Amino acid sequence: MWAYVNGAFVPDRDAVVSVHDRGFRYGDGVFDTLRVYDGRPFLLDEHVGRLVASSKTLGIGGLPPENALSALIREVISRNGFSNALIRTTVSRGVSDGWEPDPAARPSLVVVGRAFSGYPDHLYRDGASIVVTTIRMPASDLDPVLKSLNRLPQVQAKREAMTRGADEAVLCTDTGLVAEGCVSNVFCVDAGRIITPPASVGLLPGITRGVVIDLARREGLACDEAPFGPEDLQGADEVFLTSTGMEVLPVTRVDGRQIGGGRPGPIASALRRRYHIRIRESGSERSLPSP
């Protein structure tokens, strides 16, 4: 596999950054992950735009223009011959000798990929299981749209989910409101109304989340951004997750409790079909499984 690291394409086994890189030392950076279908990056402009915006929010300058970043991502896809894949782009503030950021530091830029054809089919057929974790989303004054390298609460939540035999964990705020999954956004359906937590609770509003909200509203479905608690998940008619990798993933168990009769619900299934149509319409046609 080929990776792009700070100006050069190298075999990924030889891809390295400095031990003094601030991304490694302090989590001082941002990242973004996008999906590739049939060799074509899906929602490339949106992902690159978010990466650049997040970098600017942290005051990290010196990156290539957005069109050049897009070209680097396409080159990684091409060099590796990826058909279906995940591509991750990471930006850090670069190298510094001490704690204080060095205004003259050159940012580190890394683009890597791996073959990926989606989550296991049985999760879409039978539904996934989630748990509401004991890990809380830390309060922060940072813009929630910032996709920073600091993911320790999500990592610990995922460890808890694995211990409890679940596919994903849901984190809540300090006040007990549902925020987000470890790598996903959370939706529930109550009496035909779709609800997802607003960004104001401190979650990262994912790009896939935005697409799904738009698709739901285009279908004439009521879809609102409003706060809710774990008890609303447990009593919902349907629950589903969205992310770049998951697309639209139905949930049939919350904290061991069966949701929707233990089968994927009609709204989640319909939105997954609409999402696949959106992929095809983007020019990323592929043979998609039936939900």
C-alpha positions in Angstrom: 0.0 0.0 0.0 1.1 3.5 -0.8 0.7 6.5 1.6 1.3 10.2 1.2 3.4 11.7 4.0 4.6 15.3 3.9 5.3 15.7 0.3 6.1 12.1 -0.8 4.4 8.9 -1.7 5.9 6.0 0.2 5.1 2.4 1.0 2.9 2.5 4.1 5.3 0.3 6.0 7.9 3.1 5.6 5.5 5.9 6.4 6.6 7.8 9.5 6.3 11.1 11.3 8.6 12.6 13.9 8.4 11.5 17.5 8.2 15.3 18.2 5.1 15.7 16.0 2.4 17.6 18.0 -0.3 15.3 16.7 1.5 12.4 18.4 2.5 14.3 21.5 -0.6 16.4 22.2 -3.3 15.4 19.8 -2.8 18.8 18.2 -4.4 18.2 14.9 -7.5 17.1 12.9 -8.5 14.3 10.6 -11.2 13.2 8.2 -12.3 9.9 6.7 -14.2 9.4 3.5 -15.6 6.4 1.6 -14.6 5.2 -1.9 -17.1 3.4 -4.1 -15.9 1.8 -7.3 -12.7 3.9 -7.2 -14.6 7.2 -6.7 -14.4 9.2 -3.5 -17.9 9.9 -2.2 -18.6 13.5 -1.0 -15.0 14.5 -1.5 -15.6 18.2 -1.5 -17.5 18.1 1.7 -14.8 16.0 3.5 -11.9 18.1 2.2 -13.9 21.3 3.1 -14.4 20.1 6.7 -10.8 19.1 7.0 -9.6 22.5 5.9 -12.2 24.4 8.0 -11.1 22.3 11.1 -7.5 23.1 10.5 -8.2 26.8 10.2 -10.2 26.7 13.4 -7.1 25.4 15.2 -4.9 28.0 13.5 -3.0 25.4 11.4 -2.0 27.0 8.2 0.3 26.1 5.3 -1.9 23.4 3.8 -2.3 22.9 0.1 -5.4 24.4 -1.5 -8.5 22.3 -1.4 -8.2 21.2 -5.0 -4.7 20.0 -4.4 -5.8 18.1 -1.3 -8.5 16.4 -3.3 -5.9 15.5 -6.0 -3.7 13.9 -3.3 -6.6 11.8 -2.1 -7.4 10.7 -5.6 -3.8 9.8 -6.2 -3.7 7.6 -3.1 -6.8 5.9 -4.4 -5.3 5.4 -7.9 -1.8 4.3 -6.7 -3.4 1.6 -4.5 -5.9 0.5 -7.1 -8.7 0.9 -4.5 -12.2 0.0 -5.6 -14.0 0.2 -2.3 -12.0 1.7 0.5 -11.7 4.2 3.4 -9.3 7.1 3.0 -8.1 8.9 6.1 -6.4 12.3 5.9 -4.6 13.6 9.0 -3.2 17.0 9.6 -1.1 18.1 12.7 0.5 21.3 13.6 3.9 19.7 12.9 7.0 19.4 15.0 7.9 21.5 18.0 10.6 21.0 20.7 8.4 21.9 23.6 4.8 22.6 24.7 4.3 25.9 23.0 3.2 25.8 19.4 5.8 27.0 16.9 4.3 29.6 14.5 7.0 28.7 12.0 6.3 24.9 12.1 5.3 23.2 8.9 2.1 21.1 9.3 2.2 17.4 8.9 -0.1 16.0 6.2 -0.7 12.2 5.9 -3.1 10.4 3.6 -3.6 6.7 4.0 -6.2 4.2 2.9 -7.4 0.6 3.3 -9.7 -1.6 1.4 -13.2 -1.5 2.9 -16.5 -2.8 1.5 -18.8 -2.0 4.5 -19.9 -3.4 7.8 -21.0 -7.1 8.0 -24.2 -7.8 6.2 -25.8 -9.4 9.3 -25.8 -6.1 11.0 -28.1 -4.7 8.4 -30.2 -7.8 8.2 -30.6 -8.3 12.0 -29.7 -4.9 13.4 -26.9 -3.7 15.6 -26.7 -3.6 19.3 -25.7 -0.5 21.3 -25.1 0.4 24.9 -25.3 3.7 26.6 -21.8 4.0 28.1 -20.8 5.3 31.5 -18.2 7.5 29.7 -19.4 11.1 29.4 -18.7 13.6 26.6 -16.3 16.2 28.1 -17.6 19.8 28.2 -15.6 21.9 25.8 -15.5 25.4 24.5 -14.2 24.2 21.1 -16.5 24.2 18.1 -18.2 20.8 18.0 -17.7 20.6 14.2 -14.0 20.4 14.8 -12.9 16.8 14.1 -9.8 16.8 16.2 -7.4 14.0 16.9 -8.6 14.0 20.6 -10.8 10.9 20.6 -10.0 9.3 24.0 -13.6 9.4 25.4 -14.7 7.6 22.2 -11.9 5.0 22.5 -12.8 4.3 26.1 -16.5 4.1 25.3 -15.7 1.6 22.5 -13.7 -0.5 25.0 -16.8 -0.6 27.2 -19.0 -1.6 24.3 -16.7 -4.5 23.4 -16.7 -5.6 27.1 -20.5 -5.6 27.2 -20.8 -7.4 23.8 -22.3 -4.5 21.9 -21.4 -3.2 18.4 -21.4 0.5 19.4 -21.5 2.7 22.4 -23.5 5.9 22.8 -22.0 8.7 24.9 -24.1 11.2 26.8 -23.3 14.7 28.0 -22.6 15.7 31.6 -26.3 16.5 31.9 -27.4 13.1 30.7 -28.5 13.9 27.1 -27.6 11.6 24.3 -24.7 13.0 22.3 -23.2 10.6 19.8 -21.7 7.2 19.2 -18.0 6.4 19.2 -17.8 6.7 15.5 -21.4 7.5 14.6 -24.4 9.9 15.0 -27.5 8.6 16.6 -31.2 8.8 15.4 -34.4 7.6 16.9 -37.9 7.4 15.6 -41.0 8.0 17.7 -44.5 7.8 16.1 -43.0 8.5 12.6 -40.9 11.4 13.7 -37.2 11.2 13.3 -35.1 12.9 16.0 -31.3 13.3 16.2 -29.4 15.4 18.8 -28.4 18.9 17.8 -24.8 20.0 17.5 -25.4 22.3 20.5 -25.1 19.4 22.9 -21.5 19.1 21.9 -21.5 16.3 19.3 -19.7 16.2 15.9 -22.4 16.6 13.2 -21.2 14.1 10.7 -21.3 14.6 6.9 -23.4 11.4 6.5 -25.8 12.7 9.3 -26.4 15.8 7.2 -27.0 13.8 4.0 -29.5 11.5 5.8 -31.4 14.5 7.4 -31.7 16.0 3.9 -32.8 12.7 2.4 -35.5 12.2 5.1 -36.9 15.7 4.6 -36.9 15.3 0.8 -39.0 12.2 1.4 -41.5 14.2 3.4 -40.5 12.7 6.7 -40.5 14.7 9.9 -36.9 15.0 10.9 -35.9 17.3 13.8 -32.7 18.1 15.7 -33.7 18.0 19.3 -32.2 16.8 22.6 -33.3 13.5 24.1 -32.2 11.1 26.8 -31.3 7.4 27.0 -34.8 6.5 28.0 -36.0 7.8 24.6 -33.7 5.4 22.9 -34.9 2.5 24.9 -38.6 3.4 24.2 -38.2 4.3 20.5 -40.0 2.6 17.7 -36.7 2.6 15.7 -33.1 3.5 16.4 -30.3 3.9 13.7 -26.8 5.1 13.4 -25.1 7.0 10.6 -21.4 7.4 9.6 -19.1 7.3 6.6 -18.5 3.6 7.2 -21.8 2.5 8.5 -23.9 4.5 6.0 -27.4 4.0 7.7 -27.2 1.2 10.3 -30.4 0.0 12.0 -30.2 -0.8 15.7 -32.4 -3.5 17.3 -31.0 -3.7 20.8 -30.3 -0.9 23.3 -28.7 -1.9 26.6 -29.9 -5.4 25.9 -33.5 -4.3 25.4 -35.2 -5.2 22.1 -36.2 -2.3 19.9 -38.9 -2.4 17.1 -39.7 -6.0 17.6 -36.1 -7.0 17.1 -36.1 -6.2 13.4 -34.7 -3.3 11.4 -37.5 -0.6 11.1 -39.1 0.6 7.9 -37.7 4.2 8.1 -34.1 3.1 8.6 -34.4 0.6 5.8 -36.0 3.3 3.5 -33.3 5.8 4.3 -30.6 3.2 3.6 -32.1 2.6 0.2 -32.3 6.4 -0.5 -28.6 6.7 0.6 -27.6 4.1 -1.9 -29.5 6.0 -4.6 -27.6 9.1 -3.6 -24.3 7.3 -4.0 -25.4 6.2 -7.5 -26.5 9.7 -8.4 -23.1 11.0 -7.4 -21.5 8.9 -10.1 -20.4 6.2 -7.7 -22.4 3.4 -9.1 -21.8 -0.1 -7.7 -23.6 -3.3 -7.1 -25.4 -2.6 -3.7 -26.9 -5.3 -1.5 -30.6 -5.1 -0.9 -31.4 -3.8 2.6 
